[in-house]
């Protein structure tokens, strides 16, 4: 399908009906329709990954803590709220009730 020729042909017919439409706009509309027919339901927008914050920034925004204020392996006081096949669910008492999970492989008896 030659979009330029088809757009001009449609424009001639539309001029009589409603004053016509720019052939460039009509060509873009036809290309959009063709893409939708070839790949139905495809989202042509760019993924949103660049607008999402990094994990560290998201953690700080949600909890008010940072890696400096709550580093790894820092002993903290927590209340056990449940267990499951993956480990133990806890609620920190000092960090505003931050919920967490300790995996089975990270649990130490000593």
C-alpha positions in Angstrom: 0.0 0.0 0.0 1.5 3.3 -1.1 0.4 5.7 1.7 1.3 8.9 -0.2 -0.9 8.0 -3.2 -3.7 6.7 -0.9 -3.6 9.8 1.3 -3.9 12.1 -1.8 -6.7 10.0 -3.1 -8.6 10.2 0.2 -7.9 13.9 0.4 -9.5 14.5 -3.0 -12.6 12.7 -1.8 -12.6 14.5 1.6 -12.2 18.0 0.1 -15.7 17.8 -1.2 -17.1 16.5 2.1 -15.4 18.7 4.7 -12.7 20.9 3.2 -10.0 18.3 3.2 -7.2 17.3 5.5 -3.4 17.8 5.3 -2.0 14.8 3.4 0.9 14.5 5.9 -1.5 14.1 8.8 -3.6 11.7 6.8 -0.5 9.6 5.9 0.5 9.5 9.6 -3.0 8.3 10.6 -2.9 5.6 7.9 0.6 4.4 9.1 -0.7 4.3 12.7 -3.7 2.2 11.5 -1.4 -0.1 9.6 0.8 -0.6 12.7 -2.2 -1.4 14.8 -3.4 -4.0 12.3 0.0 -5.6 12.0 0.6 -5.7 15.8 -2.7 -5.4 17.7 -2.5 -4.2 21.3 1.2 -3.4 21.1 2.2 -0.5 23.4 4.4 1.8 21.3 5.3 4.0 24.3 8.9 3.8 25.7 9.2 1.8 28.9 9.0 3.9 32.1 12.2 2.4 33.7 14.2 5.6 33.3 11.6 7.6 35.4 11.6 5.1 38.3 13.9 5.9 41.2 16.8 3.6 42.1 16.2 1.0 44.9 18.2 3.0 47.4 16.3 6.2 46.7 13.0 4.4 46.9 14.0 2.7 50.2 14.9 6.1 51.6 11.7 7.8 50.4 9.5 5.1 52.0 11.3 4.5 55.3 13.3 7.7 55.9 16.4 5.5 56.3 19.5 5.3 54.2 22.3 2.8 53.8 24.4 5.0 56.2 21.7 5.1 58.9 20.7 1.5 58.6 23.7 -0.4 57.2 23.7 -4.2 56.5 24.4 -6.5 59.4 23.6 -3.8 62.0 21.9 -5.5 65.0 18.4 -4.1 65.4 15.5 -4.8 67.8 12.6 -6.5 66.0 9.4 -8.3 66.9 8.7 -11.6 65.1 5.2 -11.3 63.4 5.2 -14.6 61.6 7.0 -17.4 59.9 6.7 -19.1 56.5 8.6 -21.5 54.3 11.0 -18.6 53.3 12.0 -17.4 56.8 10.8 -15.2 59.6 8.7 -12.0 59.2 9.7 -9.2 61.5 8.7 -5.6 62.5 11.4 -3.2 63.6 10.6 -1.4 66.8 13.0 1.5 66.3 12.6 2.4 62.6 8.9 3.4 62.7 7.6 -0.2 62.4 9.4 -1.0 59.2 8.4 -4.5 58.1 11.0 -7.0 56.9 11.9 -10.6 56.4 14.9 -12.7 57.5 15.5 -15.5 55.1 16.2 -19.0 56.4 19.8 -19.0 55.1 20.5 -15.8 57.0 19.3 -17.1 60.4 22.1 -17.8 62.9 21.7 -19.8 66.1 24.6 -18.1 67.9 
